[in-house]
Amino acid sequence: MKDLIEKIQRLRSERNAVILAHNYQPAEIQDLADFTGDSLGLSIQASKTDADLILFCGVRFMAETAAILCPDKVVLLPDLDAGCPMADMITADQLQQLKAQHPEAIVVCYVNSTADVKAESDYCCTSANAIDLVRSLPLDRPIIFVPDQNLGQHTAQQTGRQLILWPGYCRSHVVITEQDIKDARARYPDAVVMVHPECTQPVRQLADHVLSTGQMLRLVKDGAAKTYIVGTETGIIHALKKINPSAHYIPASQRAVCPNMKRITLDKILWALEDMACRISVPVDIAVRARRSLDWMIKGSQVTKGR
Ligand code: SF4
């Protein structure tokens, strides 16, 4: 592994590449990356980088977002099959049909969506800023929220707005059950329970905090708890341990693993850098329209981030 990492480091420097890794990536890839974070944090890093090449360790919609934000840069995703089943649960055609049924509606899409769907949307958000975005929208307009019904439902509950939801979901989060949380609480009665908004409502209701992965990291960094029950993809636990090694982290479910996130390996990273393989690009007409929906996510969220 040491050899492999040295080769990657050498090529990273020769190609003036930045390596971005999502919090759900395998531990060795998080350790290798220049930046780790949630979708919002990584999108902001991509938009600010002066590197010539962005090597994205995550899933396709994340690399597409980087390509839209940085049209002058080469973006590589080391495994082109690393997709997001939730993003694929709605197509641009389906969204167009939904818009036709609600012609007055503002369309908000979760960043976990294809570039085509972003191009059909008015605003794009992440789990870290969906509530801020919906609060900022005019009260006299209906709002369509796609594709994640769980994040949409959570956002509706927190804002008091009625959202028109799409029945998408993340398989890696809906496997976490109410019983998982009850069992974990029984075993660790003093633990703080934090879950991701992609979890189902009964699970969210049992949690102390409903947070994006970036918000979980901030909570743990500042927190005094000794034990945290973590209701999201288990890869986050590596990042949590790095930020606060003295606490204990218990996965709410060992089944909360995203197989697509785990497709990225050190071998594939090296191969992508050597061959400049697995390039992600977005057609210009789609990218221009999708960029408009991403603008609030990048600029607006930096204004509201401190709240
Ligand atoms: S964890 Fe869920 S939402 Fe995230 S990439 Fe995997 S399938 Fe998609």
Residues whose N, C-alpha, C, O or C-beta is under 5 A from the ligand:
A	BS01	SF4	V59 G83 C84 P85 M86 N112 C170 R171 S172 E233 C258
